[in-house]
Amino acid sequence: YERSETFDVKRLAFEIAKLDEEIRLLTRGRSENRDRDVLVKMQREREKRWHRRQQRLERQLTKKMQAKVELIRHEMECGHQAEEESAIALWIDEYEDLTLAIAAIDAENELLKPAGSTRVRKVAVPLSTEEVESAKKEDLRERSEMVEGLCYSVRDFLPA
């Protein structure tokens, strides 16, 4: 529209075409932005699911580790239960059996040695039942003291 109040049709057509192109670009840009926003949102959701899955796995592993720690702590503090044998209790029993056997062999060796000599006599002298029983009692007392000391020392190292 000019001062002469005449319209330049070509110029108006050009301006309308230019405005239509801008509208088309803006509309397409919005749809591209929407597509991009949807893709970003989907990617974020995938990442959130992955992080949730990782956290769930970490929680499960933590629970398993805590259960193992509690089992080990319980075994170290209490030994074994009536229904299931503890590995530590089995080791202690094996140690006790071996120390009894060693004590019996030592007592037998002492009887076989002559006084003041380091040579061993060739004739075996049977041990009296009193000597065997006293050796067993002494060894049992020493083992029980060792087990109690072990339990207390383990308890001192465990966190409260």
N, CA and C atoms as an extended XYZ file, in Angstrom:
480
Properties=species:S:1:pos:R:3:atomname:S:1:resname:S:1:resid:I:1 pbc="F F F"
N         0.859       -1.150        0.000 N   TYR     1
C         0.000        0.000        0.000 CA  TYR     1
C         0.895        1.198        0.000 C   TYR     1
N         0.717        1.980       -0.929 N   GLU     2
C         1.572        3.147       -1.021 CA  GLU     2
C         0.741        4.382       -0.749 C   GLU     2
N         1.420        5.507       -0.781 N   ARG     3
C         0.731        6.773       -0.506 CA  ARG     3
C        -0.297        7.100       -1.578 C   ARG     3
N        -0.078        6.571       -2.652 N   SER     4
C        -1.020        6.876       -3.719 CA  SER     4
C        -2.250        5.989       -3.636 C   SER     4
N        -2.273        5.186       -2.644 N   GLU     5
C        -3.355        4.274       -2.370 CA  GLU     5
C        -3.574        3.277       -3.489 C   GLU     5
N        -2.495        2.871       -4.065 N   THR     6
C        -2.552        1.799       -5.053 CA  THR     6
C        -1.743        0.632       -4.508 C   THR     6
N        -2.136       -0.538       -4.854 N   PHE     7
C        -1.459       -1.741       -4.379 CA  PHE     7
C        -0.551       -2.283       -5.458 C   PHE     7
N         0.621       -2.686       -4.999 N   ASP     8
C         1.525       -3.368       -5.920 CA  ASP     8
C         1.286       -4.864       -5.705 C   ASP     8
N         0.599       -5.482       -6.595 N   VAL     9
C         0.171       -6.863       -6.456 CA  VAL     9
C         1.372       -7.808       -6.420 C   VAL     9
N         2.355       -7.571       -7.248 N   LYS    10
C         3.535       -8.434       -7.275 CA  LYS    10
C         4.285       -8.371       -5.946 C   LYS    10
N         4.377       -7.148       -5.440 N   ARG    11
C         5.083       -6.986       -4.168 CA  ARG    11
C         4.314       -7.671       -3.048 C   ARG    11
N         2.997       -7.528       -3.008 N   LEU    12
C         2.190       -8.185       -1.988 CA  LEU    12
C         2.272       -9.709       -2.123 C   LEU    12
N         2.268      -10.202       -3.323 N   ALA    13
C         2.385      -11.643       -3.546 CA  ALA    13
C         3.743      -12.144       -3.047 C   ALA    13
N         4.794      -11.371       -3.304 N   PHE    14
C         6.130      -11.737       -2.830 CA  PHE    14
C         6.174      -11.759       -1.300 C   PHE    14
N         5.591      -10.731       -0.665 N   GLU    15
C         5.599      -10.677        0.797 CA  GLU    15
C         4.768      -11.809        1.398 C   GLU    15
N         3.646      -12.119        0.775 N   ILE    16
C         2.813      -13.223        1.262 CA  ILE    16
C         3.564      -14.551        1.117 C   ILE    16
N         4.230      -14.731        0.006 N   ALA    17
C         5.006      -15.963       -0.209 CA  ALA    17
C         6.139      -16.060        0.820 C   ALA    17
N         6.762      -14.922        1.073 N   LYS    18
C         7.844      -14.907        2.064 CA  LYS    18
C         7.304      -15.253        3.451 C   LYS    18
N         6.165      -14.685        3.812 N   LEU    19
C         5.563      -14.985        5.111 CA  LEU    19
C         5.104      -16.446        5.178 C   LEU    19
N         4.557      -16.962        4.091 N   ASP    20
C         4.160      -18.370        4.060 CA  ASP    20
C         5.373      -19.288        4.255 C   ASP    20
N         6.474      -18.940        3.635 N   GLU    21
C         7.707      -19.725        3.786 CA  GLU    21
C         8.198      -19.684        5.233 C   GLU    21
N         8.133      -18.515        5.853 N   GLU    22
C         8.540      -18.408        7.259 CA  GLU    22
C         7.625      -19.242        8.151 C   GLU    22
N         6.327      -19.192        7.878 N   ILE    23
C         5.375      -19.991        8.657 CA  ILE    23
C         5.666      -21.476        8.470 C   ILE    23
N         5.929      -21.886        7.222 N   ARG    24
C         6.239      -23.285        6.941 CA  ARG    24
C         7.520      -23.713        7.668 C   ARG    24
N         8.527      -22.866        7.637 N   LEU    25
C         9.786      -23.176        8.328 CA  LEU    25
C         9.587      -23.256        9.838 C   LEU    25
N         8.822      -22.326       10.365 N   LEU    26
C         8.567      -22.354       11.803 CA  LEU    26
C         7.770      -23.595       12.196 C   LEU    26
N         6.784      -23.942       11.397 N   THR    27
C         5.983      -25.124       11.678 CA  THR    27
C         6.846      -26.383       11.598 C   THR    27
N         7.653      -26.467       10.537 N   ARG    28
C         8.539      -27.619       10.392 CA  ARG    28
C         9.569      -27.638       11.519 C   ARG    28
N        10.070      -26.487       11.879 N   GLY    29
C        11.037      -26.410       12.971 CA  GLY    29
C        10.434      -26.860       14.279 C   GLY    29
N         9.202      -26.517       14.500 N   ARG    30
C         8.531      -26.960       15.719 CA  ARG    30
C         8.381      -28.471       15.725 C   ARG    30
N         8.013      -29.016       14.581 N   SER    31
C         7.875      -30.471       14.531 CA  SER    31
C         9.238      -31.143       14.694 C   SER    31
N        10.282      -30.557       14.132 N   GLU    32
C        11.629      -31.099       14.327 CA  GLU    32
C        12.024      -31.000       15.798 C   GLU    32
N        11.681      -29.866       16.413 N   ASN    33
C        11.969      -29.714       17.840 CA  ASN    33
C        11.186      -30.742       18.650 C   ASN    33
N         9.938      -30.959       18.246 N   ARG    34
C         9.132      -31.957       18.950 CA  ARG    34
C         9.754      -33.344       18.799 C   ARG    34
N        10.166      -33.670       17.578 N   ASP    35
C        10.808      -34.971       17.355 CA  ASP    35
C        12.079      -35.099       18.187 C   ASP    35
N        12.851      -34.047       18.177 N   ARG    36
C        14.088      -34.058       18.954 CA  ARG    36
C        13.771      -34.170       20.443 C   ARG    36
N        12.754      -33.446       20.905 N   ASP    37
C        12.361      -33.522       22.310 CA  ASP    37
C        11.895      -34.934       22.670 C   ASP    37
N        11.145      -35.551       21.771 N   VAL    38
C        10.683      -36.915       22.012 CA  VAL    38
C        11.877      -37.862       22.089 C   VAL    38
N        12.838      -37.711       21.186 N   LEU    39
C        14.033      -38.563       21.208 CA  LEU    39
C        14.837      -38.367       22.492 C   LEU    39
N        14.991      -37.117       22.895 N   VAL    40
C        15.725      -36.834       24.129 CA  VAL    40
C        14.992      -37.436       25.319 C   VAL    40
N        13.673      -37.307       25.327 N   LYS    41
C        12.879      -37.861       26.421 CA  LYS    41
C        12.996      -39.385       26.463 C   LYS    41
N        12.943      -40.017       25.296 N   MET    42
C        13.091      -41.472       25.241 CA  MET    42
C        14.475      -41.898       25.728 C   MET    42
N        15.487      -41.147       25.348 N   GLN    43
C        16.847      -41.472       25.786 CA  GLN    43
C        16.971      -41.321       27.302 C   GLN    43
N        16.394      -40.272       27.845 N   ARG    44
C        16.423      -40.078       29.294 CA  ARG    44
C        15.709      -41.212       30.014 C   ARG    44
N        14.568      -41.633       29.463 N   GLU    45
C        13.828      -42.740       30.074 CA  GLU    45
C        14.647      -44.027       30.050 C   GLU    45
N        15.333      -44.293       28.925 N   ARG    46
C        16.201      -45.468       28.851 CA  ARG    46
C        17.304      -45.391       29.896 C   ARG    46
N        17.910      -44.215       30.028 N   GLU    47
C        18.976      -44.041       31.021 CA  GLU    47
C        18.434      -44.229       32.438 C   GLU    47
N        17.244      -43.701       32.704 N   LYS    48
C        16.642      -43.871       34.029 CA  LYS    48
C        16.391      -45.345       34.325 C   LYS    48
N        15.839      -46.065       33.334 N   ARG    49
C        15.607      -47.509       33.527 CA  ARG    49
C        16.918      -48.238       33.778 C   ARG    49
N        17.950      -47.896       33.011 N   TRP    50
C        19.258      -48.535       33.184 CA  TRP    50
C        19.807      -48.256       34.580 C   TRP    50
N        19.700      -46.990       35.029 N   HIS    51
C        20.199      -46.637       36.360 CA  HIS    51
C        19.396      -47.350       37.449 C   HIS    51
N        18.082      -47.435       37.274 N   ARG    52
C        17.262      -48.159       38.246 CA  ARG    52
C        17.657      -49.633       38.300 C   ARG    52
N        17.887      -50.225       37.130 N   ARG    53
C        18.309      -51.624       37.080 CA  ARG    53
C        19.655      -51.801       37.778 C   ARG    53
N        20.581      -50.888       37.526 N   GLN    54
C        21.896      -50.951       38.173 CA  GLN    54
C        21.758      -50.824       39.693 C   GLN    54
N        20.937      -49.897       40.152 N   GLN    55
C        20.731      -49.721       41.582 CA  GLN    55
C        20.116      -50.975       42.199 C   GLN    55
N        19.154      -51.582       41.490 N   ARG    56
C        18.526      -52.801       42.000 CA  ARG    56
C        19.562      -53.924       42.109 C   ARG    56
N        20.404      -54.074       41.095 N   LEU    57
C        21.453      -55.097       41.145 CA  LEU    57
C        22.435      -54.825       42.277 C   LEU    57
N        22.809      -53.562       42.458 N   GLU    58
C        23.730      -53.206       43.537 CA  GLU    58
C        23.108      -53.485       44.903 C   GLU    58
N        21.809      -53.192       45.053 N   ARG    59
C        21.129      -53.487       46.317 CA  ARG    59
C        21.110      -54.991       46.583 C   ARG    59
N        20.845      -55.777       45.538 N   GLN    60
C        20.834      -57.225       45.712 CA  GLN    60
C        22.214      -57.740       46.102 C   GLN    60
N        23.255      -57.244       45.438 N   LEU    61
C        24.614      -57.667       45.778 CA  LEU    61
C        24.981      -57.250       47.195 C   LEU    61
N        24.568      -56.049       47.578 N   THR    62
C        24.848      -55.573       48.932 CA  THR    62
C        24.159      -56.463       49.963 C   THR    62
N        22.907      -56.836       49.704 N   LYS    63
C        22.188      -57.718       50.628 CA  LYS    63
C        22.888      -59.067       50.747 C   LYS    63
N        23.335      -59.605       49.613 N   LYS    64
C        24.030      -60.895       49.648 CA  LYS    64
C        25.326      -60.788       50.439 C   LYS    64
N        26.080      -59.709       50.210 N   MET    65
C        27.340      -59.539       50.929 CA  MET    65
C        27.099      -59.365       52.423 C   MET    65
N        26.068      -58.607       52.784 N   GLN    66
C        25.764      -58.422       54.198 CA  GLN    66
C        25.351      -59.742       54.844 C   GLN    66
N        24.604      -60.558       54.112 N   ALA    67
C        24.212      -61.862       54.649 CA  ALA    67
C        25.441      -62.742       54.867 C   ALA    67
N        26.378      -62.707       53.934 N   LYS    68
C        27.602      -63.497       54.096 CA  LYS    68
C        28.409      -63.005       55.282 C   LYS    68
N        28.513      -61.687       55.429 N   VAL    69
C        29.260      -61.130       56.558 CA  VAL    69
C        28.614      -61.542       57.872 C   VAL    69
N        27.290      -61.469       57.934 N   GLU    70
C        26.588      -61.869       59.154 CA  GLU    70
C        26.790      -63.353       59.440 C   GLU    70
N        26.768      -64.178       58.400 N   LEU    71
C        26.987      -65.610       58.589 CA  LEU    71
C        28.391      -65.877       59.113 C   LEU    71
N        29.380      -65.214       58.533 N   ILE    72
C        30.759      -65.396       58.987 CA  ILE    72
C        30.911      -64.910       60.421 C   ILE    72
N        30.337      -63.740       60.727 N   ARG    73
C        30.415      -63.204       62.085 CA  ARG    73
C        29.759      -64.164       63.075 C   ARG    73
N        28.585      -64.671       62.719 N   HIS    74
C        27.869      -65.592       63.600 CA  HIS    74
C        28.678      -66.864       63.806 C   HIS    74
N        29.273      -67.375       62.717 N   GLU    75
C        30.079      -68.582       62.830 CA  GLU    75
C        31.289      -68.363       63.715 C   GLU    75
N        31.919      -67.200       63.575 N   MET    76
C        33.112      -66.928       64.365 CA  MET    76
C        32.767      -66.717       65.833 C   MET    76
N        31.620      -66.114       66.101 N   GLU    77
C        31.242      -65.848       67.481 CA  GLU    77
C        30.648      -67.080       68.161 C   GLU    77
N        29.812      -67.811       67.455 N   CYS    78
C        29.024      -68.857       68.105 CA  CYS    78
C        29.471      -70.273       67.779 C   CYS    78
N        30.283      -70.439       66.788 N   GLY    79
C        30.675      -71.796       66.432 CA  GLY    79
C        29.642      -72.426       65.533 C   GLY    79
N        29.077      -73.539       65.944 N   HIS    80
C        28.128      -74.243       65.087 CA  HIS    80
C        26.778      -74.394       65.772 C   HIS    80
N        25.780      -74.573       64.963 N   GLN    81
C        24.436      -74.837       65.464 CA  GLN    81
C        24.238      -76.343       65.494 C   GLN    81
N        23.187      -76.782       66.148 N   ALA    82
C        22.938      -78.218       66.272 CA  ALA    82
C        22.619      -78.843       64.915 C   ALA    82
N        21.896      -78.138       64.056 N   GLU    83
C        21.459      -78.740       62.804 CA  GLU    83
C        22.496      -78.663       61.687 C   GLU    83
N        23.430      -77.765       61.750 N   GLU    84
C        24.434      -77.683       60.691 CA  GLU    84
C        25.809      -77.413       61.290 C   GLU    84
N        26.791      -78.103       60.769 N   GLU    85
C        28.146      -77.983       61.284 CA  GLU    85
C        28.815      -76.743       60.707 C   GLU    85
N        29.531      -76.062       61.535 N   SER    86
C        30.281      -74.890       61.122 CA  SER    86
C        31.670      -75.326       60.674 C   SER    86
N        32.204      -74.644       59.666 N   ALA    87
C        33.556      -74.963       59.204 CA  ALA    87
C        34.560      -74.711       60.323 C   ALA    87
N        34.366      -73.639       61.064 N   ILE    88
C        35.278      -73.319       62.164 CA  ILE    88
C        35.176      -74.386       63.250 C   ILE    88
N        33.950      -74.830       63.536 N   ALA    89
C        33.780      -75.879       64.549 CA  ALA    89
C        34.447      -77.174       64.095 C   ALA    89
N        34.346      -77.484       62.811 N   LEU    90
C        35.004      -78.688       62.297 CA  LEU    90
C        36.519      -78.576       62.428 C   LEU    90
N        37.061      -77.396       62.146 N   TRP    91
C        38.508      -77.194       62.286 CA  TRP    91
C        38.927      -77.354       63.752 C   TRP    91
N        38.121      -76.802       64.647 N   ILE    92
C        38.439      -76.915       66.078 CA  ILE    92
C        38.387      -78.377       66.505 C   ILE    92
N        37.362      -79.123       66.032 N   ASP    93
C        37.275      -80.547       66.372 CA  ASP    93
C        38.476      -81.316       65.838 C   ASP    93
N        38.866      -81.012       64.607 N   GLU    94
C        40.033      -81.685       64.035 CA  GLU    94
C        41.292      -81.346       64.830 C   GLU    94
N        41.420      -80.082       65.231 N   TYR    95
C        42.569      -79.664       66.041 CA  TYR    95
C        42.578      -80.418       67.372 C   TYR    95
N        41.407      -80.530       67.985 N   GLU    96
C        41.319      -81.243       69.264 CA  GLU    96
C        41.718      -82.706       69.110 C   GLU    96
N        41.237      -83.355       68.056 N   ASP    97
C        41.595      -84.760       67.826 CA  ASP    97
C        43.093      -84.919       67.618 C   ASP    97
N        43.674      -84.018       66.829 N   LEU    98
C        45.114      -84.104       66.578 CA  LEU    98
C        45.925      -83.849       67.842 C   LEU    98
N        45.505      -82.893       68.661 N   THR    99
C        46.253      -82.628       69.890 CA  THR    99
C        46.142      -83.796       70.866 C   THR    99
N        44.980      -84.462       70.893 N   LEU   100
C        44.854      -85.665       71.725 CA  LEU   100
C        45.812      -86.757       71.246 C   LEU   100
N        45.864      -86.948       69.941 N   ALA   101
C        46.762      -87.967       69.395 CA  ALA   101
C        48.216      -87.615       69.689 C   ALA   101
N        48.563      -86.342       69.561 N   ILE   102
C        49.934      -85.901       69.843 CA  ILE   102
C        50.262      -86.103       71.320 C   ILE   102
N        49.322      -85.765       72.196 N   ALA   103
C        49.557      -85.935       73.634 CA  ALA   103
C        49.759      -87.405       73.981 C   ALA   103
N        48.975      -88.281       73.374 N   ALA   104
C        49.127      -89.715       73.640 CA  ALA   104
C        50.481      -90.211       73.147 C   ALA   104
N        50.892      -89.752       71.971 N   ILE   105
C        52.195      -90.161       71.426 CA  ILE   105
C        53.325      -89.619       72.289 C   ILE   105
N        53.214      -88.368       72.733 N   ASP   106
C        54.249      -87.792       73.602 CA  ASP   106
C        54.353      -88.555       74.923 C   ASP   106
N        53.212      -88.889       75.504 N   ALA   107
C        53.229      -89.637       76.768 CA  ALA   107
C        53.858      -91.011       76.562 C   ALA   107
N        53.523      -91.642       75.458 N   GLU   108
C        54.101      -92.951       75.155 CA  GLU   108
C        55.608      -92.838       74.925 C   GLU   108
N        56.042      -91.795       74.243 N   ASN   109
C        57.476      -91.577       74.010 CA  ASN   109
C        58.222      -91.350       75.314 C   ASN   109
N        57.623      -90.606       76.225 N   GLU   110
C        58.273      -90.354       77.516 CA  GLU   110
C        58.466      -91.652       78.299 C   GLU   110
N        57.501      -92.535       78.220 N   LEU   111
C        57.625      -93.817       78.921 CA  LEU   111
C        58.660      -94.721       78.263 C   LEU   111
N        58.815      -94.593       76.972 N   LEU   112
C        59.772      -95.439       76.262 CA  LEU   112
C        61.212      -94.990       76.462 C   LEU   112
N        61.438      -93.731       76.814 N   LYS   113
C        62.795      -93.219       77.018 CA  LYS   113
C        63.312      -93.656       78.385 C   LYS   113
N        64.548      -94.165       78.451 N   PRO   114
C        65.125      -94.441       79.772 CA  PRO   114
C        65.567      -93.139       80.420 C   PRO   114
N        65.684      -93.128       81.710 N   ALA   115
C        66.077      -91.920       82.442 CA  ALA   115
C        67.491      -91.520       82.048 C   ALA   115
N        67.696      -90.245       81.679 N   GLY   116
C        69.011      -89.712       81.343 CA  GLY   116
C        69.507      -90.125       79.972 C   GLY   116
N        68.704      -90.735       79.163 N   SER   117
C        69.138      -91.170       77.839 CA  SER   117
C        68.204      -90.591       76.789 C   SER   117
N        68.751      -90.377       75.630 N   THR   118
C        67.927      -89.887       74.530 CA  THR   118
C        67.553      -91.017       73.588 C   THR   118
N        68.086      -92.223       73.850 N   ARG   119
C        67.745      -93.366       73.003 CA  ARG   119
C        66.372      -93.913       73.389 C   ARG   119
N        65.711      -94.440       72.427 N   VAL   120
C        64.386      -95.019       72.653 CA  VAL   120
C        64.539      -96.515       72.859 C   VAL   120
N        63.815      -97.016       73.884 N   ARG   121
C        63.848      -98.458       74.109 CA  ARG   121
C        63.065      -99.157       73.012 C   ARG   121
N        63.473     -100.357       72.713 N   LYS   122
C        62.828     -101.095       71.638 CA  LYS   122
C        61.560     -101.794       72.110 C   LYS   122
N        61.405     -101.987       73.391 N   VAL   123
C        60.233     -102.673       73.923 CA  VAL   123
C        59.209     -101.615       74.314 C   VAL   123
N        58.001     -101.751       73.813 N   ALA   124
C        56.942     -100.795       74.125 CA  ALA   124
C        56.305     -101.150       75.448 C   ALA   124
N        56.128     -100.123       76.283 N   VAL   125
C        55.491     -100.319       77.578 CA  VAL   125
C        54.090      -99.740       77.468 C   VAL   125
N        53.063     -100.516       77.743 N   PRO   126
C        51.706      -99.979       77.635 CA  PRO   126
C        51.449      -98.924       78.712 C   PRO   126
N        50.682      -97.917       78.327 N   LEU   127
C        50.330      -96.848       79.262 CA  LEU   127
C        49.209      -97.318       80.169 C   LEU   127
N        49.257      -96.833       81.376 N   SER   128
C        48.155      -97.146       82.282 CA  SER   128
C        46.968      -96.256       81.925 C   SER   128
N        45.796      -96.696       82.261 N   THR   129
C        44.592      -95.925       81.939 CA  THR   129
C        44.571      -94.610       82.688 C   THR   129
N        45.153      -94.578       83.878 N   GLU   130
C        45.195      -93.329       84.644 CA  GLU   130
C        46.056      -92.291       83.932 C   GLU   130
N        47.189      -92.724       83.397 N   GLU   131
C        48.072      -91.791       82.682 CA  GLU   131
C        47.400      -91.255       81.419 C   GLU   131
N        46.729      -92.122       80.698 N   VAL   132
C        46.036      -91.692       79.478 CA  VAL   132
C        44.917      -90.724       79.830 C   VAL   132
N        44.139      -91.031       80.856 N   GLU   133
C        43.032      -90.161       81.260 CA  GLU   133
C        43.533      -88.804       81.734 C   GLU   133
N        44.616      -88.774       82.509 N   SER   134
C        45.137      -87.486       82.987 CA  SER   134
C        45.674      -86.658       81.820 C   SER   134
N        46.315      -87.308       80.850 N   ALA   135
C        46.805      -86.585       79.668 CA  ALA   135
C        45.632      -86.025       78.871 C   ALA   135
N        44.553      -86.809       78.739 N   LYS   136
C        43.370      -86.343       78.010 CA  LYS   136
C        42.724      -85.153       78.711 C   LYS   136
N        42.600      -85.224       80.037 N   LYS   137
C        41.986      -84.122       80.787 CA  LYS   137
C        42.800      -82.846       80.654 C   LYS   137
N        44.107      -82.961       80.778 N   GLU   138
C        44.982      -81.793       80.655 CA  GLU   138
C        44.872      -81.187       79.254 C   GLU   138
N        44.876      -82.051       78.253 N   ASP   139
C        44.778      -81.561       76.881 CA  ASP   139
C        43.410      -80.928       76.627 C   ASP   139
N        42.357      -81.517       77.151 N   LEU   140
C        41.015      -80.959       76.990 CA  LEU   140
C        40.915      -79.583       77.642 C   LEU   140
N        41.517      -79.424       78.824 N   ARG   141
C        41.505      -78.130       79.497 CA  ARG   141
C        42.244      -77.090       78.649 C   ARG   141
N        43.408      -77.463       78.105 N   GLU   142
C        44.175      -76.528       77.271 CA  GLU   142
C        43.400      -76.153       76.011 C   GLU   142
N        42.729      -77.128       75.398 N   ARG   143
C        41.961      -76.846       74.182 CA  ARG   143
C        40.785      -75.925       74.462 C   ARG   143
N        40.084      -76.139       75.569 N   SER   144
C        38.942      -75.278       75.886 CA  SER   144
C        39.406      -73.849       76.153 C   SER   144
N        40.568      -73.701       76.808 N   GLU   145
C        41.112      -72.354       77.016 CA  GLU   145
C        41.467      -71.710       75.682 C   GLU   145
N        42.026      -72.497       74.762 N   MET   146
C        42.385      -71.972       73.448 CA  MET   146
C        41.136      -71.544       72.674 C   MET   146
N        40.082      -72.351       72.699 N   VAL   147
C        38.848      -72.029       71.984 CA  VAL   147
C        38.221      -70.766       72.558 C   VAL   147
N        38.176      -70.647       73.888 N   GLU   148
C        37.619      -69.444       74.506 CA  GLU   148
C        38.433      -68.216       74.124 C   GLU   148
N        39.744      -68.343       74.150 N   GLY   149
C        40.603      -67.217       73.754 CA  GLY   149
C        40.388      -66.832       72.309 C   GLY   149
N        40.205      -67.830       71.441 N   LEU   150
C        39.953      -67.557       70.028 CA  LEU   150
C        38.643      -66.817       69.852 C   LEU   150
N        37.594      -67.266       70.535 N   CYS   151
C        36.287      -66.610       70.412 CA  CYS   151
C        36.353      -65.166       70.884 C   CYS   151
N        37.026      -64.923       72.015 N   TYR   152
C        37.114      -63.557       72.515 CA  TYR   152
C        37.958      -62.683       71.602 C   TYR   152
N        39.037      -63.216       71.056 N   SER   153
C        39.880      -62.400       70.181 CA  SER   153
C        39.163      -62.085       68.882 C   SER   153
N        38.374      -63.018       68.349 N   VAL   154
C        37.608      -62.759       67.132 CA  VAL   154
C        36.551      -61.713       67.405 C   VAL   154
N        35.882      -61.812       68.549 N   ARG   155
C        34.843      -60.847       68.886 CA  ARG   155
C        35.416      -59.438       68.995 C   ARG   155
N        36.642      -59.315       69.516 N   ASP   156
C        37.252      -57.998       69.671 CA  ASP   156
C        37.552      -57.346       68.333 C   ASP   156
N        37.824      -58.147       67.299 N   PHE   157
C        38.155      -57.584       65.996 CA  PHE   157
C        36.935      -57.261       65.159 C   PHE   157
N        35.784      -57.817       65.487 N   LEU   158
C        34.583      -57.574       64.700 CA  LEU   158
C        34.004      -56.208       65.031 C   LEU   158
N        33.441      -55.542       63.986 N   PRO   159
C        32.791      -54.249       64.270 CA  PRO   159
C        31.527      -54.463       65.080 C   PRO   159
N        31.189      -53.475       65.865 N   ALA   160
C        30.029      -53.594       66.755 CA  ALA   160
C        28.735      -53.523       66.019 C   ALA   160
